[in-house]
Structure formats: structure tokens, C-alpha cells
Amino acid sequence: MKKTLSIILICSVLASLLSLTACSSPDPTFDEIRDNYADLARNATLKQVDGKTILDFGRTVTVNRIVLREKGSSVSSFTLSLPDAPSPFYGNDFIGGYRYCAFPAVTTDRIEVSAVAESVFAVASVEAYFIPPSASAFSISSYITAKNAYSPILADAPSDVLDLIYAVYLNKDGETVLPDYYIDGERIEGEQVVATCIANIRSAFPKAKVLLTVLGDRDFDDDGLTLQQRCSYAFEKKEKLTSSLISLLSVYGADGISFDYEYPVSESDYSVFADFCAYFRLRLPSDKLLSAAISAWCVDKKRLSAKALSPFDRLVLMAYDEKNDRGCHSTFYTAYSQLRRLKNEGVPLHKVLLGIPLYSKPVDGTSYVSSYSDYADMIPFFSNTAETDCDGQLKSCYFNGRQLVADKTAFAKDIGLRGIAAWHYSLDSDDPALSLLATAERAANSFR
């Protein structure tokens, strides 16, 4: 049975007054935070008072970020509160190896920490920071499908870059293919689909950039090839594919090209892709963006090295579907650990956008996807779960709720990422109070 437990810091032999500075961690805070902001908890202590665990700073401080690390991973939910306050100012689910908590600034000398855990747990360390508002550029961007963009868009949520997907493909001959769509029973030619989508995006988001996402996972010519074979053949035809892509940008007035290649298989497939992108970037007009969706696991010296990724202006880290041992996908620790890998591999963080899902996955491991928009009003601010209808069965499903999106966004901005990228725009709530993209924008602007 779960029990509400107070956090016990075990980094010191003192029983009643525990130092928060004695722990070393395998999951360190990024240098971009640690080197630029003072850890306000460096000389703080944890005290057990009236059955509560209190983080005592020993002085009055203003904080808007708390870092918690747990020994093990037993916590299923936790809260942060001010002494004598009627309700917590922060709450969420897992702590694990690294948890970054972002919230509107509070001024206090103490913070109470409580947790619900599956078993006895201990926290390895606590850090606290005040990170002031920053005017540095930070992108709130989204993917948007051709089907959704073909109809007029109600721009209820912010987005300064939109990647149009499922409208542009390539074939083995290095040509681009714009597939026809059947919409409301009518066949619409691909050229009209792209033109209408871009016009609708421009109307809804006058200041946003529009990128054409290029895919290779459809066989339009009965070529019988695998995705990897088709893409490699196309990328080997550098001049032809480059001419075709640049022509698309000219005809439709788009602002750049985005590749969604999931995934090369052999080292030669990776090499062919990287060689083409380097060639393409040199011939792409300087005012046009080159973007790619990547997964952390394929970023290394044998596949997509930092050098291979250098031609790109934007790199969307697809930190979406990886699950923890409780079946919850795209947790905070997933984002943290994948960004840590990219940094360790030498990928410049200022090019990276953290991918954020606007959908859920069932915690039982099945593949059903539920849209956030359908359940937004059922998910409390500090929560990430809801019972959703999965083909007639009610299942517990894990979303990224508003607090988790705020945490990820604040973390992304604090470590110097280019921004966040949501998959995908039409899955968000159209209620500004519930919208995850609007939540991300508020977090990026220090919750104002």
C-alpha cells in the first residue's frame, strides 16, 4: 500500500540536521545552469518538524527552480509547499535520477517536501535556483499535418515555426512527390494541398516560418524498396534532389526543409544522408532553414555525429515515446537523459528543440494514442494521467500535462536550447487555459 512519506536525505551521518552539499550525482545539473546561477540550497538543511520534511535555507531566498534526485525510483507523486500554506505551489509525479521543478518565483526561508512512494525511498540531493526572466530567443514550434492545415486554422495557441508534414515525399530518383488527398470525399491534387496548407498557416500565423517536412516512407512508383533503400537512392542523387527541393521552396514560398527520416539502418545509410545534407546546405539559400527530426539513440560517432549534424539549423529531438519502468512515456527524466546524451556527443544545444507529445500512450504497453485535446479538462494541472477510451476499453494513459510541459520548457530554455517542438499542433486543446503550447509559452516567459 502506498504511504505518504517525508523525504529523508541520506548524504550525511547527522540524524537531525542533514547537509545538502555532501552528495555527488551520476545525473548532474547541466553546466549552463550550474555555472551561471547560484545553488541556493548549497548550505541549506533538511529538518523533520511535526512529521514534515522542511528544506530550510537558513535565510530568506527567492527561488523558481528546485532540482530533486532520488535514490532509486519509488516516488509516484510529490509536492512542494510553503509553510502553513493551504495548498502546494508545485506537484508532479516522478523524481528518479533527476527532476527539474519550475514554478513562479516564491520568496521564503523554508519549503516543505512531501511524496507518495511505492516503497521506502530517499533523495540523494536537492538544489535550488532563481533563474531570472530572459529575453533570449526561444522557439515554440509545432508539427502540423497536411490534413489539419488544409482547413482554415484557428490559431488558439502560439507557434513561431510550423513543420508541414505528410505533404511532401521523395522517390528513389531524387524527385519530390506531392500526393493527392481525399478530403470530404473529394480528390485534391497534391500541389493544391501544399499551396492551401501554406496559405492557411500564413493566415493563422502571420509571423511564423513554415517548413516543408520531407518523408520517404511511401512507395509511389511500385519500386519495392525499403524506406532506407529509397532514401539512400534519393540522397545519392544530390543535384537532382537539391534542385527539386529548392524548386519547392521557390514555388510555394516556404521557409525551409525539414527531414523526418526514421531511420537509416546501416552506417552507409547514415553516411549517404549526412553527405547529402552537407551538400544541400551549401546550395540552400542562406535565409532558408534546414531542419531534421532525430532520436537520441542514433546520435554517436558511427551514425549521426555532431559533425554530420552540423549543416542543420534546427534539430528536433523526438523525446516522445520512450517509456519508464512504469509504462509512462516521455517523462521528464527521458528528456533530461536524451539531452544529456546529445550534449555529451558534442551537439550544440542552441540548435536543439525538445520534442513534446500532445498525446498519450497507455501505461499497459499497448499502442493506442489519445489526443490531449480530448482529455485536457480531465487532467489537473499537476497531473499527467487520465482514463481514456482505447477502442472501447478504458485504460490509464500517460500524457504530458501542463506542469510537466512547463518543467520541460523551462529546462530547455535554461540550458540554452533553441526551443520546444510539439507533435502535433491539432492535438492541443483550443482552451488557452488548458493548451500545452500556451503553457509552454508562459513557462518560457517566466510564467507571466
C-alpha positions as CSV (number, residue, x, y, z in Angstrom):
1,M,0.0,0.0,0.0
2,K,1.3,3.5,-0.9
3,K,2.1,5.7,2.0
4,T,2.7,9.4,2.2
5,L,6.3,9.7,3.1
6,S,8.6,12.6,4.1
7,I,11.8,12.9,2.2
8,I,14.9,11.8,4.1
9,L,18.3,12.9,2.9
10,I,20.9,10.3,3.4
11,C,24.0,12.1,2.3
12,S,25.1,12.8,5.9
13,V,25.5,10.9,9.1
14,L,23.7,13.5,11.1
15,A,20.3,12.4,12.1
16,S,18.5,15.6,12.8
17,L,20.4,18.2,10.7
18,L,21.4,17.0,7.3
19,S,23.8,18.8,4.9
20,L,22.6,19.1,1.3
21,T,26.1,19.5,-0.1
22,A,27.7,16.1,0.5
23,C,26.2,14.2,-2.4
24,S,27.7,13.5,-5.8
25,S,25.4,12.6,-8.6
26,P,25.6,10.5,-11.8
27,D,23.0,12.8,-13.2
28,P,24.5,16.3,-12.9
29,T,22.8,19.6,-13.5
30,F,23.8,21.0,-16.9
31,D,26.8,23.4,-16.7
32,E,24.6,26.0,-18.4
33,I,22.7,26.2,-15.2
34,R,25.3,25.3,-12.6
35,D,27.9,27.7,-13.8
36,N,25.6,30.7,-14.2
37,Y,23.3,30.5,-11.2
38,A,24.0,30.1,-7.5
39,D,22.7,26.9,-5.9
40,L,20.6,28.5,-3.1
41,A,20.4,25.1,-1.3
42,R,24.1,24.7,-1.1
43,N,24.1,25.5,2.6
44,A,20.5,24.6,3.4
45,T,19.4,21.7,5.6
46,L,16.5,19.3,5.8
47,K,14.7,19.2,9.1
48,Q,12.0,16.9,10.4
49,V,9.4,19.1,12.1
50,D,5.9,17.8,13.2
51,G,6.1,14.9,10.8
52,K,7.1,17.0,7.8
53,T,10.4,17.4,6.0
54,I,11.4,21.0,5.6
55,L,14.0,22.4,3.3
56,D,15.5,25.1,5.5
57,F,17.6,27.7,3.6
58,G,18.6,29.4,6.8
59,R,17.7,32.8,5.3
60,T,15.0,34.3,3.1
61,V,15.5,33.4,-0.6
62,T,13.6,33.8,-3.8
63,V,13.5,30.6,-5.9
64,N,11.8,29.4,-9.0
65,R,13.6,26.1,-9.7
66,I,14.1,23.1,-7.5
67,V,16.2,20.0,-8.5
68,L,15.5,16.7,-6.8
69,R,17.3,13.4,-7.2
70,E,16.0,10.2,-5.7
71,K,17.9,7.1,-4.7
72,G,16.1,4.5,-6.7
73,S,12.7,5.4,-8.3
74,S,10.0,4.7,-5.8
75,V,8.2,8.1,-5.9
76,S,4.9,8.2,-7.8
77,S,4.0,11.8,-6.8
78,F,5.3,14.6,-4.8
79,T,4.5,18.2,-3.8
80,L,6.3,21.4,-2.7
81,S,4.6,23.7,-0.3
82,L,5.3,26.9,1.7
83,P,4.9,26.5,5.5
84,D,1.3,26.9,6.6
85,A,0.1,27.4,3.1
86,P,-3.3,25.8,2.4
87,S,-2.1,24.0,-0.8
88,P,1.1,23.1,-2.6
89,F,2.6,25.5,-5.1
90,Y,4.1,22.6,-7.1
91,G,3.3,19.0,-7.7
92,N,4.0,16.2,-10.2
93,D,4.8,12.5,-10.5
94,F,8.3,11.0,-10.7
95,I,11.7,12.1,-9.2
96,G,14.1,9.4,-10.2
97,G,17.7,10.3,-11.1
98,Y,16.9,13.9,-12.0
99,R,13.8,16.0,-11.6
100,Y,13.7,19.7,-12.5
101,C,10.8,21.6,-11.0
102,A,9.8,25.0,-12.5
103,F,7.3,27.4,-11.0
104,P,6.5,31.1,-10.5
105,A,9.0,32.5,-8.0
106,V,8.4,32.2,-4.3
107,T,10.1,34.0,-1.5
108,T,10.6,32.0,1.6
109,D,13.1,30.6,4.1
110,R,11.6,27.1,4.0
111,I,9.9,24.7,1.6
112,E,8.0,21.6,2.7
113,V,8.5,18.5,0.6
114,S,6.1,15.5,0.6
115,A,5.9,12.4,-1.6
116,V,3.8,9.3,-2.2
117,A,6.0,6.3,-2.9
118,E,5.7,2.6,-3.8
119,S,8.3,1.8,-1.1
120,V,10.7,3.4,1.3
121,F,12.7,6.0,-0.6
122,A,15.5,8.5,-0.1
123,V,16.5,11.6,-2.0
124,A,20.2,11.9,-3.0
125,S,20.3,15.7,-3.2
126,V,18.4,18.9,-3.6
127,E,19.3,22.1,-5.5
128,A,17.5,25.4,-5.7
129,Y,17.9,28.3,-8.1
130,F,16.5,31.6,-9.1
131,I,16.7,32.0,-12.8
132,P,15.6,35.5,-13.9
133,P,13.5,36.2,-16.9
134,S,15.5,36.1,-20.1
135,A,14.8,37.9,-23.4
136,S,16.9,35.3,-25.3
137,A,15.2,33.8,-28.4
138,F,13.2,30.7,-27.7
139,S,11.0,28.9,-30.3
140,I,7.6,27.5,-29.5
141,S,7.1,25.4,-32.6
142,S,4.9,22.6,-33.8
143,Y,4.3,20.0,-36.4
144,I,1.1,20.3,-38.3
145,T,-0.4,17.6,-40.7
146,A,-1.5,18.5,-44.2
147,K,-5.0,17.2,-43.4
148,N,-5.3,19.6,-40.5
149,A,-3.7,22.5,-42.2
150,Y,-5.8,22.2,-45.3
151,S,-8.8,23.5,-43.4
152,P,-8.7,27.0,-42.0
153,I,-6.7,27.1,-38.8
154,L,-7.9,28.7,-35.6
155,A,-4.6,29.9,-34.1
156,D,-5.6,29.5,-30.4
157,A,-2.0,28.5,-29.4
158,P,1.3,30.1,-30.1
159,S,3.8,28.7,-32.6
160,D,6.5,30.6,-34.4
161,V,7.6,27.7,-36.7
162,L,5.3,25.0,-38.2
163,D,6.6,21.9,-39.9
164,L,4.1,20.8,-42.5
165,I,4.1,17.0,-42.6
166,Y,2.5,14.3,-44.8
167,A,2.5,16.7,-47.8
168,V,6.0,16.2,-49.4
169,Y,7.7,12.9,-50.1
170,L,10.7,11.8,-52.1
171,N,11.3,8.8,-54.5
172,K,14.3,6.8,-55.4
173,D,15.1,9.0,-58.4
174,G,15.6,12.1,-56.2
175,E,12.3,13.7,-57.1
176,T,9.8,15.2,-54.7
177,V,6.3,13.8,-54.7
178,L,3.2,15.8,-53.5
179,P,0.5,13.1,-53.0
180,D,-3.2,13.8,-53.7
181,Y,-5.6,13.9,-50.8
182,Y,-9.2,12.8,-50.4
183,I,-10.9,15.4,-48.3
184,D,-14.6,15.2,-47.7
185,G,-14.9,12.7,-50.5
186,E,-13.2,15.0,-53.0
187,R,-9.8,14.3,-54.6
188,I,-7.5,17.3,-54.1
189,E,-4.2,17.4,-56.1
190,G,-1.1,17.5,-54.1
191,E,0.0,20.8,-55.5
192,Q,-3.2,22.4,-54.3
193,V,-2.9,20.7,-50.9
194,V,0.5,22.2,-50.3
195,A,-0.5,25.7,-51.6
196,T,-3.6,25.8,-49.5
197,C,-1.9,24.5,-46.4
198,I,0.8,27.1,-46.5
199,A,-1.8,29.9,-47.2
200,N,-3.8,28.7,-44.2
201,I,-0.8,28.6,-42.0
202,R,0.3,32.1,-43.1
203,S,-3.2,33.4,-42.4
204,A,-3.3,31.9,-38.9
205,F,0.4,32.6,-38.0
206,P,1.5,35.7,-40.0
207,K,4.9,35.8,-38.3
208,A,5.6,32.1,-38.2
209,K,8.0,30.3,-40.5
210,V,6.7,27.3,-42.5
211,L,8.9,24.3,-43.2
212,L,8.1,21.5,-45.6
213,T,8.8,18.2,-44.0
214,V,10.2,15.6,-46.4
215,L,9.4,11.9,-45.9
216,G,10.4,8.8,-47.8
217,D,8.1,6.1,-46.3
218,R,5.6,5.8,-49.2
219,D,6.2,3.8,-52.4
220,F,4.6,5.9,-55.2
221,D,6.3,4.1,-58.0
222,D,5.9,0.4,-57.0
223,D,9.7,0.4,-56.5
224,G,9.6,-2.4,-53.9
225,L,12.3,-0.8,-51.9
226,T,12.6,-0.4,-48.1
227,L,12.4,3.1,-46.6
228,Q,16.2,3.0,-46.1
229,Q,16.9,1.9,-49.7
230,R,14.6,4.5,-51.2
231,C,16.0,7.3,-49.1
232,S,19.6,6.3,-49.8
233,Y,19.0,6.1,-53.6
234,A,17.4,9.6,-53.4
235,F,20.1,11.2,-51.3
236,E,22.8,9.8,-53.7
237,K,21.2,11.9,-56.5
238,K,22.4,15.1,-54.8
239,E,22.0,17.5,-57.7
240,K,18.6,16.3,-58.7
241,L,17.1,16.2,-55.2
242,T,18.6,19.5,-54.3
243,S,17.1,21.2,-57.4
244,S,13.7,19.6,-56.6
245,L,13.7,20.8,-53.0
246,I,14.8,24.3,-53.8
247,S,12.2,24.5,-56.5
248,L,9.5,23.6,-54.0
249,L,10.7,26.4,-51.7
250,S,10.5,28.8,-54.6
251,V,7.1,27.7,-55.9
252,Y,5.3,27.6,-52.5
253,G,7.2,30.3,-50.6
254,A,8.2,28.1,-47.7
255,D,10.9,29.0,-45.3
256,G,12.9,25.8,-45.3
257,I,13.1,22.0,-45.5
258,S,12.8,19.5,-42.6
259,F,13.8,15.9,-43.0
260,D,11.9,13.2,-41.0
261,Y,14.0,10.1,-41.8
262,E,13.1,7.3,-39.4
263,Y,15.7,5.7,-39.6
264,P,18.8,4.9,-41.5
265,V,19.9,1.3,-40.8
266,S,23.5,0.8,-41.9
267,E,26.4,3.1,-41.4
268,S,26.4,3.7,-45.1
269,D,22.8,4.8,-45.0
270,Y,23.8,7.4,-42.3
271,S,26.8,8.4,-44.3
272,V,24.7,9.0,-47.5
273,F,22.2,11.1,-45.6
274,A,24.9,13.2,-43.9
275,D,26.7,13.7,-47.2
276,F,23.6,14.9,-48.9
277,C,22.7,17.3,-46.1
278,A,26.1,18.9,-46.2
279,Y,25.8,19.3,-50.0
280,F,22.3,20.6,-49.8
281,R,23.1,23.2,-47.1
282,L,25.8,24.7,-49.2
283,R,23.3,25.3,-52.0
284,L,20.3,26.2,-50.0
285,P,19.7,30.0,-49.8
286,S,21.1,31.4,-46.6
287,D,17.7,32.7,-45.5
288,K,16.2,29.2,-45.6
289,L,16.2,26.8,-42.7
290,L,17.4,23.2,-42.8
291,S,15.9,21.0,-40.0
292,A,15.7,17.4,-39.1
293,A,13.9,15.2,-36.6
294,I,16.4,13.0,-34.7
295,S,16.3,10.4,-31.9
296,A,19.0,10.4,-29.2
297,W,19.9,6.8,-29.6
298,C,21.2,7.3,-33.2
299,V,23.5,10.3,-32.3
300,D,27.0,9.0,-32.0
301,K,30.3,8.9,-33.9
302,K,29.2,5.9,-36.1
303,R,25.7,7.1,-37.0
304,L,24.8,10.8,-36.7
305,S,27.9,12.5,-35.3
306,A,28.0,16.2,-34.2
307,K,29.9,16.8,-37.4
308,A,27.2,15.1,-39.5
309,L,24.6,17.2,-37.9
310,S,26.4,20.5,-38.3
311,P,24.7,21.5,-41.6
312,F,21.3,21.7,-39.8
313,D,19.9,24.9,-38.3
314,R,17.3,23.0,-36.2
315,L,17.4,19.5,-34.7
316,V,14.1,18.3,-33.2
317,L,14.8,15.7,-30.5
318,M,12.0,13.2,-30.7
319,A,11.8,12.6,-26.9
320,Y,8.3,11.2,-27.3
321,D,7.7,7.5,-26.8
322,E,10.4,6.0,-24.6
323,K,8.8,4.5,-21.5
324,N,10.0,4.2,-17.9
325,D,9.6,1.0,-15.9
326,R,6.0,2.0,-15.0
327,G,4.9,2.3,-18.6
328,C,4.9,6.1,-18.7
329,H,6.2,7.6,-21.9
330,S,8.1,10.9,-22.4
331,T,8.7,11.6,-18.7
332,F,11.0,14.4,-17.5
333,Y,13.9,12.0,-17.0
334,T,13.5,10.8,-20.6
335,A,14.0,14.4,-21.8
336,Y,16.9,15.1,-19.4
337,S,18.8,11.9,-20.2
338,Q,18.4,12.3,-24.0
339,L,19.5,15.9,-23.9
340,R,22.5,14.8,-21.8
341,R,23.4,12.3,-24.5
342,L,23.3,15.0,-27.2
343,K,25.4,17.3,-25.1
344,N,28.0,14.6,-24.4
345,E,28.2,13.8,-28.1
346,G,29.0,17.4,-28.8
347,V,25.8,18.5,-30.5
348,P,25.3,22.3,-30.0
349,L,22.4,22.8,-27.7
350,H,21.4,26.1,-29.4
351,K,20.3,24.1,-32.4
352,V,18.1,21.6,-30.5
353,L,14.4,21.7,-29.9
354,L,13.0,19.4,-27.3
355,G,10.1,17.3,-28.7
356,I,7.0,17.3,-26.6
357,P,4.0,15.0,-27.2
358,L,0.5,16.3,-27.3
359,Y,-0.9,12.8,-27.0
360,S,-0.9,9.9,-24.5
361,K,0.2,6.3,-24.5
362,P,-1.5,3.5,-22.4
363,V,0.7,2.5,-19.4
364,D,-0.1,-1.2,-20.2
365,G,2.2,-1.0,-23.2
366,T,-0.4,-1.2,-25.9
367,S,0.0,1.2,-28.8
368,Y,-3.3,3.2,-28.7
369,V,-2.8,7.0,-28.9
370,S,-5.2,9.5,-27.3
371,S,-5.3,13.2,-28.2
372,Y,-4.6,15.7,-25.3
373,S,-7.4,17.9,-26.7
374,D,-10.0,15.1,-25.9
375,Y,-9.0,14.8,-22.2
376,A,-7.4,18.2,-21.3
377,D,-10.2,19.2,-19.0
378,M,-9.9,15.9,-17.1
379,I,-6.2,16.3,-16.3
380,P,-5.4,18.5,-13.2
381,F,-2.5,21.0,-13.6
382,F,-0.1,18.8,-11.6
383,S,-1.1,15.5,-13.2
384,N,-0.2,13.6,-16.3
385,T,-2.7,10.8,-16.4
386,A,-6.3,10.2,-17.4
387,E,-8.5,7.2,-18.1
388,T,-9.1,7.3,-21.9
389,D,-11.2,5.3,-24.3
390,C,-8.9,3.0,-26.2
391,D,-11.1,1.2,-28.8
392,G,-13.9,0.7,-26.3
393,Q,-11.7,0.0,-23.3
394,L,-10.9,2.4,-20.6
395,K,-7.2,2.5,-19.9
396,S,-4.9,4.5,-17.8
397,C,-2.9,6.7,-20.2
398,Y,0.1,8.9,-19.7
399,F,0.1,12.4,-21.2
400,N,2.5,15.3,-20.7
401,G,0.3,17.6,-18.5
402,R,0.7,21.3,-18.0
403,Q,3.2,21.2,-15.2
404,L,5.4,18.7,-16.9
405,V,5.3,20.7,-20.1
406,A,6.2,23.8,-18.1
407,D,9.1,21.9,-16.5
408,K,10.4,20.7,-19.8
409,T,10.1,24.1,-21.4
410,A,11.8,26.0,-18.5
411,F,14.6,23.4,-18.5
412,A,15.0,23.7,-22.3
413,K,15.3,27.5,-22.1
414,D,17.5,27.4,-19.0
415,I,20.1,25.2,-20.7
416,G,20.1,27.1,-23.9
417,L,18.0,25.0,-26.3
418,R,16.6,26.6,-29.5
419,G,13.1,25.8,-28.3
420,I,10.4,23.1,-28.0
421,A,8.6,21.3,-30.8
422,A,5.2,19.8,-30.2
423,W,3.8,16.8,-32.0
424,H,1.4,17.9,-33.3
425,Y,-0.5,21.2,-33.3
426,S,-4.0,19.9,-33.8
427,L,-3.9,17.6,-30.8
428,D,-3.6,20.5,-28.4
429,S,-6.6,22.0,-26.5
430,D,-8.2,25.1,-28.0
431,D,-8.8,26.4,-24.5
432,P,-6.0,28.9,-23.7
433,A,-6.1,27.9,-20.1
434,L,-5.5,24.2,-20.9
435,S,-3.4,24.5,-24.1
436,L,0.0,22.9,-23.7
437,L,1.6,25.2,-26.3
438,A,0.2,28.2,-24.4
439,T,1.6,26.7,-21.2
440,A,5.0,26.3,-22.8
441,E,4.9,30.0,-23.9
442,R,4.1,31.1,-20.3
443,A,6.9,29.0,-18.9
444,A,9.3,30.3,-21.5
445,N,8.4,33.8,-20.3
446,S,8.8,33.0,-16.6
447,F,5.1,32.2,-16.1
448,R,4.0,35.7,-17.0
